[in-house]
């Protein structure tokens, strides 16, 4: 399974991060330990939502969509 996930910063609740992984728990730990350049200054993070895909290409395309302006608007309104 592949998971598209959205994190929300605990200290800066207006900051979100969208990613793709096959192990959500491990990935959240890595984000909170500062091992990811794009998220380390807004740590700690909490998992806001995730969606599981059995098709890797579909997961990749959905993650890419969520990183667009319309995808961000969709995630704020619906996820």
URDAUR-V396993 format. One line per field, one symbol per residue. phi: phi as a letter, one per 30 degrees, with the letter a starting at -180 (. if undefined). Layout:
# URDAUR-V396993
phi=???
This chain:
# URDAUR-V396993
phi=.cbcbbcbdddbddcbbcbbacbdddddeddddidcedbddcddcbddabbcbccddddddddddddddddddddddcc
